[in-house]
Amino acid sequence: MLLPLLLRPPLCLPQASVVLTRCIRTLRCGAPRGLRSQAKDFLWRWRPQRLHSRGRSRKTQSQEEEWRNRNKTALTYIAAAGVGMIGLAYAAVPLYRLYCQATGLGGTAVAGHDMEQVATMTPVKERVIKVTFNADTHASMQWNFRPQQTEIFVVPGETALAFYRAKNPTDKPIIGISTYNVVPFDAGQYFNKIQCFCFEEQRLNPHEEVDMPVFFYIDPEFDNDPRMARVDTITLSYTFFEAKEGQMLPLPGYSYS
Amino acid sequence: MSTAMNFGSKTFKPRPPDKGSFPLDHFGECKAFKEKFMKCLRENNYDNSMCRLQSKDYLECRMDHQLMTKEPLEKLGFKDLMDPPPSQPLTQLQQ
């Protein structure tokens, strides 16, 4: 009868032995108490023990919980840092572009280069710049390509027109495509072409001669840039290549934005 | 100029023109205006500021013959050469 009570808590064996001896003592003493009272007595003996055991496991449990909580918060922080790094890697591309525009590194276009500027800009009459023109053709290109004026004097903020002439002296139509170059490089970011004849295929029939205009302006900010203080001459150079059907021209050293 | 061996230093990045490419004037429709402009340039020692009227005329000719998309002339920077609207007072013009 008392056996199951004794067998139940395996942790509390030392206490169980004390209870057992007590029980035997009461039996030997021959003062048989009621079974109920004995059972109550035992339960009383077990209860504080049980509470004590629960208390101890609760303490370890809370400690475990605390560790678990700490681990969880640490893991959350680490995960957040990881996600933050990935987000920063994605955000770096437009941020770097903005930085380049703000500082003008790498010759990227200065911010504010748009068509509305042409309508509202005022010419800086004090600063006269000489723009010289140069024309080249690729070795295998048979056009005669040359500028119609060697130089022109412009001021920043004023739109200007210049002409090139191209002639096809052969008996077959030739398609040409051109690119341009501005020297000095730093001035190239202020040299804005409104319309020209570059980057698109131009077809000349046999023995045909055409005038090719270039409509451009120099940004008025040119006058405010300290690096351009000594620049008085800008050279615009066009180069024509022959375009074959369906062929993409690899132009080495140029990168198109 | 800009060869392929310029590692580390700045390279020139050609930019496409704002309004694209001029169609070729195969029939020479605006050749007369161009000749006037070139003559003006030669007479004025190749000073662009003196020949803006002729360049405006040339661009207008191109627009009339569908060799250029029609644009209001202010957008092409010819605000100072245009006829003022009658509502504007003269003092503003003289500035």
Contacts between the chains, C-beta under 8 A, distances in Angstrom:
chain1	res1	chain2	res2	distance
A	106	B	10	6.2
A	106	B	13	8.0
A	107	B	10	5.1
A	107	B	11	7.4
A	107	B	12	6.7
A	107	B	13	5.8
A	108	B	13	7.4
A	109	B	15	6.7
A	115	B	18	5.9
A	115	B	19	7.9
A	115	B	75	6.3
A	118	B	75	6.0
A	118	B	76	6.6
A	118	B	77	4.9
A	119	B	74	4.6
A	119	B	75	5.2
A	119	B	77	7.2
A	119	B	79	6.6
A	121	B	77	7.2
A	123	B	49	7.7
A	125	B	49	7.8
A	148	B	38	6.3
A	149	B	38	7.1
A	149	B	41	6.1
A	149	B	46	6.1
A	151	B	46	5.8
A	152	B	41	6.9
A	152	B	46	5.1
A	152	B	47	7.9
A	152	B	48	5.3
A	153	B	45	7.6
A	153	B	46	5.9
A	153	B	47	4.9
A	153	B	48	6.1
A	153	B	49	7.8
A	154	B	48	4.7
A	154	B	49	7.7
A	155	B	48	7.9
A	155	B	49	6.5
A	158	B	48	6.8
A	158	B	49	6.4
A	158	B	52	7.4
A	158	B	77	6.8
A	159	B	52	7.9
A	159	B	55	7.7
A	159	B	76	6.1
A	159	B	77	3.5
A	159	B	78	7.2
A	160	B	48	4.4
A	160	B	55	7.3
A	161	B	37	6.7
A	161	B	48	7.6
A	161	B	55	4.0
A	161	B	58	6.6
A	161	B	59	7.4
A	163	B	34	6.3
A	163	B	37	7.8
A	163	B	38	6.9
A	179	B	14	5.6
A	180	B	14	5.7
A	181	B	1	5.4
A	181	B	2	5.9
A	181	B	12	5.8
A	181	B	14	7.0
A	182	B	12	6.6
A	183	B	1	6.6
A	185	B	2	7.8
A	185	B	10	5.5
A	185	B	11	7.7
A	185	B	12	5.2
A	186	B	10	7.7
A	188	B	12	5.6
A	188	B	13	7.7
A	192	B	15	7.9
A	192	B	18	6.8
A	193	B	15	7.4
A	193	B	17	4.1
A	193	B	18	6.8
A	194	B	17	6.3
A	194	B	18	5.1
A	194	B	19	5.5
A	194	B	76	6.8
A	195	B	17	5.2
A	195	B	18	7.1
A	195	B	19	4.4
A	195	B	20	6.5
A	195	B	21	7.0
A	195	B	22	5.5
A	195	B	68	7.2
A	196	B	17	4.9
A	196	B	21	6.6
A	196	B	22	6.7
A	197	B	21	5.5
A	197	B	22	5.3
A	197	B	24	7.4
A	198	B	14	7.6
A	198	B	16	7.9
A	198	B	17	6.9
A	198	B	21	6.8
A	199	B	14	7.8
A	199	B	16	5.6
A	199	B	17	7.8
A	199	B	21	6.7
A	200	B	20	7.4
A	200	B	21	4.1
A	202	B	21	7.9
A	202	B	24	5.6
A	203	B	24	7.5
A	204	B	24	7.6
A	205	B	26	7.5
A	208	B	26	6.9
A	210	B	24	5.0
A	210	B	25	5.9
A	210	B	26	6.4
A	210	B	28	7.9
A	211	B	25	6.1
A	211	B	28	7.8
A	211	B	31	6.7
A	211	B	34	5.4
A	212	B	22	7.0
A	212	B	24	7.2
A	213	B	22	5.8
A	213	B	34	7.7
A	213	B	58	7.4
A	215	B	22	7.8
A	215	B	59	7.2
A	215	B	76	7.5
A	217	B	77	6.2
A	237	B	1	6.8
A	252	B	4	4.5
A	253	B	2	5.2
A	253	B	3	5.6
A	253	B	4	4.1
A	253	B	6	7.1
A	253	B	11	6.7
A	254	B	2	7.0
A	254	B	11	7.7
A	254	B	12	7.5
A	254	B	13	7.5
A	254	B	14	6.0
A	255	B	11	6.8
A	255	B	13	5.7
A	256	B	13	7.4
A	256	B	14	6.8
A	256	B	16	7.8
A	257	B	13	5.5
A	257	B	15	6.2
